[in-house]
Amino acid sequence: MKIQQVEELVGISKKNIRFYEAEGLLSPGRAENGYRAYGQADVERLQRIKLLRKLDVPIEDIRALLKGEGSLETCLARQLRSYDRQRESLAAMEGMTRALLERPGLTLAALDAAECLDRIERLEKEGQSFMDVSKKDVHRKKTTGAVLGAVLIIALILPALFIILWANGQDPLPPWLLGLFVLITVAVVAAILAVLIQRIKEIKGGEEDEAAQY
């Protein structure tokens, strides 16, 4: 089957399927025409990968499991310990937030951020984890960049169309030529918007954006 069919069956984007292939988690066969040919075994393998990633199992652990290195039981037990650490970290963040709320006359101007950051740093040295803002903002930055890029390209294209229409008012072009210019411009803008929508979908579900964490 083709990658589009696998995408629909498993609910994983084509980009993420390619990502898993690049990471060595999936090795589909090849059809006579040279294109990738996915089978039921590949679909089941991707479903297992998707399940483990939903459980936040790191890519490296999944790769080891697929190679037969280690057991699923050991891997999941390790994940439970990871969840315990995450709960402890969440409790630390909750405690910090509650402590701030209980302070009298709490305002942003009166907030002693330096003192709070020192406390957070001490907790992090003790093994607690707080939010990494740089990672949290990755998708937002990429989405903003994609939108601004699309807007810039469209902003460069539309003036050309206006110039053509203005020139047509001064010296009329053959109707078919004018229609061709308009059609090409509309098609290009539509294509840019389609690519933008697809890119935003990929960013939202971008497994490859998170790979560096593992």
Phi and psi in degrees as a GROMACS rama.xvg file:
@    title "Ramachandran Plot"
@    xaxis  label "Phi"
@    yaxis  label "Psi"
@TYPE xy
-86.2243  165.214  LYS-2
-63.2787  -31.2404  ILE-3
-62.0918  -38.4939  GLN-4
-67.7435  -41.3238  GLN-5
-63.558  -40.8839  VAL-6
-56.7259  -44.3954  GLU-7
-70.6971  -39.0364  GLU-8
-69.5182  -40.6054  LEU-9
-95.864  -25.9548  VAL-10
79.3106  31.659  GLY-11
-119.022  136.003  ILE-12
-66.4112  156.236  SER-13
-58.5754  -37.5803  LYS-14
-63.8655  -39.664  LYS-15
-72.7516  -32.7416  ASN-16
-62.1952  -44.4733  ILE-17
-61.9575  -38.0974  ARG-18
-61.9037  -45.5801  PHE-19
-64.222  -34.9162  TYR-20
-64.824  -44.5429  GLU-21
-63.8329  -30.1701  ALA-22
-82.8041  -1.28233  GLU-23
80.422  16.272  GLY-24
-88.8986  -16.0479  LEU-25
-144.466  134.626  LEU-26
-135.651  81.035  SER-27
-68.1836  157.351  PRO-28
-77.7713  -175.241  GLY-29
-123.451  138.302  ARG-30
-81.1378  174.721  ALA-31
-61.7975  -29.3913  GLU-32
-82.864  1.02923  ASN-33
93.1505  -10.6813  GLY-34
-78.0239  155.986  TYR-35
-63.3939  139.171  ARG-36
-124.485  113.049  ALA-37
-94.0916  142.279  TYR-38
-115.763  -179.42  GLY-39
-61.3106  -34.6405  GLN-40
-62.6575  -37.1201  ALA-41
-67.2321  -39.624  ASP-42
-62.0352  -46.6203  VAL-43
-64.6496  -37.1178  GLU-44
-64.3096  -43.7583  ARG-45
-64.8787  -35.9639  LEU-46
-63.9814  -39.6318  GLN-47
-66.7407  -41.7326  ARG-48
-61.4963  -45.0031  ILE-49
-61.5564  -42.797  LYS-50
-61.134  -47.6275  LEU-51
-64.6632  -37.6355  LEU-52
-68.7945  -34.6718  ARG-53
-61.3033  -30.4998  LYS-54
-86.7997  5.27769  LEU-55
69.6216  26.1251  ASP-56
-72.4643  128.967  VAL-57
-61.7465  152.551  PRO-58
-55.5663  -43.3476  ILE-59
-61.3469  -39.3136  GLU-60
-67.4331  -39.4909  ASP-61
-65.0329  -41.88  ILE-62
-59.864  -42.2623  ARG-63
-64.1456  -41.6478  ALA-64
-62.2002  -43.7606  LEU-65
-66.4996  -25.7946  LEU-66
-85.63  -2.69687  LYS-67
82.803  14.7757  GLY-68
-96.0119  112.641  GLU-69
87.3523  175.233  GLY-70
-118.33  157.237  SER-71
-64.1717  -37.1286  LEU-72
-60.1684  -46.0462  GLU-73
-63.9418  -41.1761  THR-74
-62.1512  -45.995  CYS-75
-70.3268  -33.6567  LEU-76
-64.0357  -38.1918  ALA-77
-65.1276  -37.0113  ARG-78
-65.3961  -38.0253  GLN-79
-61.4482  -39.6361  LEU-80
-65.2234  -35.9309  ARG-81
-64.8263  -40.5739  SER-82
-62.5765  -38.425  TYR-83
-61.1984  -42.9288  ASP-84
-64.8105  -38.3478  ARG-85
-65.6849  -38.9347  GLN-86
-64.4789  -40.1538  ARG-87
-62.9453  -41.1793  GLU-88
-66.9137  -40.4945  SER-89
-63.9364  -38.9441  LEU-90
-64.1032  -37.9241  ALA-91
-64.7752  -42.8053  ALA-92
-64.9336  -39.9129  MET-93
-64.486  -41.9713  GLU-94
-62.5258  -42.4052  GLY-95
-62.2957  -44.2096  MET-96
-63.7166  -44.7168  THR-97
-63.7468  -40.5127  ARG-98
-61.4249  -39.2323  ALA-99
-66.748  -41.0549  LEU-100
-64.9345  -28.6311  LEU-101
-81.7432  -8.56076  GLU-102
-72.9081  132.705  ARG-103
-68.8989  144.502  PRO-104
62.4304  38.488  GLY-105
-70.9232  118.783  LEU-106
-140.795  161.219  THR-107
-63.3662  -37.5808  LEU-108
-66.3893  -32.3666  ALA-109
-90.0665  -4.20319  ALA-110
-70.695  124.052  LEU-111
-87.8862  83.3813  ASP-112
-65.3846  -36.3607  ALA-113
-60.9034  -43.3852  ALA-114
-65.2281  -40.696  GLU-115
-65.4456  -41.4683  CYS-116
-66.4246  -36.0381  LEU-117
-62.1505  -41.3439  ASP-118
-65.1338  -42.4728  ARG-119
-62.8317  -40.8613  ILE-120
-62.3687  -39.2177  GLU-121
-64.6886  -41.1044  ARG-122
-65.989  -37.5157  LEU-123
-65.9303  -36.0088  GLU-124
-67.0622  -25.0075  LYS-125
-85.1658  -0.069818  GLU-126
109.784  -2.65322  GLY-127
-78.9577  156.93  GLN-128
-125.058  134.471  SER-129
-115.708  172.048  PHE-130
-63.1325  132.543  MET-131
-92.0451  103.58  ASP-132
-60.8  -36.9033  VAL-133
-61.3632  -38.4904  SER-134
-74.2729  -37.5519  LYS-135
-62.5594  -32.996  LYS-136
-92.1804  -0.000854412  ASP-137
-58.6017  -50.611  VAL-138
-64.9902  -38.6068  HIS-139
-63.1834  -42.3659  ARG-140
-65.0964  -42.6039  LYS-141
-66.6802  -38.8492  LYS-142
-64.5203  -45.8159  THR-143
-60.0164  -42.7559  THR-144
-63.2167  -40.9135  GLY-145
-64.9967  -42.7877  ALA-146
-65.3263  -46.1888  VAL-147
-63.3184  -38.4458  LEU-148
-62.3289  -43.9234  GLY-149
-65.3747  -43.1639  ALA-150
-62.6902  -40.1989  VAL-151
-63.7718  -44.591  LEU-152
-64.3346  -43.8412  ILE-153
-63.9276  -37.9313  ILE-154
-65.1177  -26.925  ALA-155
-82.0521  -28.2568  LEU-156
-80.0071  -44.7018  ILE-157
-60.7017  -40.7938  LEU-158
-58.4597  -34.3141  PRO-159
-62.1934  -39.4372  ALA-160
-65.5084  -42.3542  LEU-161
-62.8963  -37.8616  PHE-162
-64.4184  -41.0662  ILE-163
-63.5684  -43.1058  ILE-164
-66.3005  -38.8455  LEU-165
-65.3068  -44.2736  TRP-166
-63.1761  -35.213  ALA-167
-64.6154  -33.0355  ASN-168
-68.9681  -29.3093  GLY-169
-83.0857  -42.786  GLN-170
-141.183  91.1378  ASP-171
-51.8074  133.827  PRO-172
-87.5656  161.49  LEU-173
-57.165  137.441  PRO-174
-51.7642  -41.0656  PRO-175
-66.0312  -34.4967  TRP-176
-72.1861  -41.8378  LEU-177
-62.8348  -44.3949  LEU-178
-61.2236  -37.097  GLY-179
-64.7138  -43.8554  LEU-180
-60.0809  -46.3146  PHE-181
-63.4244  -44.1784  VAL-182
-62.3054  -42.6029  LEU-183
-63.4173  -43.1267  ILE-184
-62.6891  -46.6747  THR-185
-62.3794  -41.4215  VAL-186
-63.8636  -41.2017  ALA-187
-65.1054  -45.0901  VAL-188
-61.784  -43.6113  VAL-189
-62.0749  -40.3073  ALA-190
-64.4135  -41.5198  ALA-191
-62.225  -43.0967  ILE-192
-65.8628  -38.4344  LEU-193
-64.2675  -43.2338  ALA-194
-64.0463  -39.5544  VAL-195
-62.0174  -46.296  LEU-196
-60.6826  -44.2506  ILE-197
-63.3271  -40.1528  GLN-198
-64.8898  -40.0387  ARG-199
-64.2591  -39.9207  ILE-200
-61.6657  -42.0898  LYS-201
-65.5751  -39.0558  GLU-202
-65.0516  -42.0842  ILE-203
-63.6159  -37.0586  LYS-204
-108.426  21.2776  GLY-205
-71.5427  86.3358  GLY-206
-54.8745  -40.528  GLU-207
-63.4363  -22.9598  GLU-208
-69.3021  -23.9341  ASP-209
-95.9869  -5.01128  GLU-210
-60.0646  -32.8733  ALA-211
-65.3325  -13.8482  ALA-212
-78.3193  -12.5289  GLN-213
